[in-house]
Structure formats: C-alpha cells, structure tokens
Amino acid sequence: MISINLNKAKAISHDLRRTARSEELAPLDALIAKQIPGSDAEAIEAARQLLRDKHAEVQTSIEVATEVDALKTIVEAL
C-alpha cells in the first residue's frame, strides 16, 4: 500500500500556490514598476490586494486540509 505524506503534499501545494500567485501578480507588478502616466495606481494596487487576499484564503485551505484529495481539489482550482 502506498501512503502519501500529508505534510510533504502540503509543502508541494504551497509551492504550486506561490507559483500561481507570482504568475497572476506579474502583470500588475510590471504596471506598478513602470509607473505609466495616466494609469490608475490605486486600482492596480486594489487588484493586487484582491489577489493577495485570494491566495491567503488558499493558503489557509491548504493548511487545514486533512486529506490529499482536498489538496488536489485546491490546487486544481488555482
């Protein structure tokens, strides 16, 4: 019987979440870094915060998961 180490599975899930977060934030980070005149910095920062909040919820979901199947569902939703 094959058993999966839940703690290692959580670590892998966190890595996948971090990668997804970085990919989602990259375009917004680029806009902030370029400081393009006429762009709405407040709106961009608000969008960045929404993504941070979303991934904070995902992080919590990963931490409280008690089964590998739950982790798979979480990661697939990214």
CORPECOR-V408329 format. One record per backbone hydrogen bond with DSSP energy under -0.5 kcal/mol. CO is the residue of the C=O (numbers start at 1). NH is the residue of the N-H. Records with the same first field share a line. If there is no record, write none. Layout:
# CORPECOR-V408329
CO: NH ; NH
This chain:
# CORPECOR-V408329
4: 6
5: 9
6: 10
7: 11
8: 12
9: 13
10: 14
11: 15
12: 16
13: 17
14: 18
15: 19
16: 20
17: 21
18: 22
19: 23
20: 24
21: 25
22: 26
23: 27
25: 29
26: 30
27: 31
28: 32
29: 33
30: 34
31: 35 ; 36
36: 39
39: 41
40: 44
41: 45
42: 46
43: 47
44: 48
45: 49
46: 50
47: 51
48: 52
49: 53
50: 54
51: 55
52: 56
53: 57
54: 58
55: 59
56: 60
57: 61
58: 62
59: 63
60: 64
61: 65
62: 65
67: 71
68: 72
69: 73
70: 74
71: 75
72: 76
73: 77
75: 78
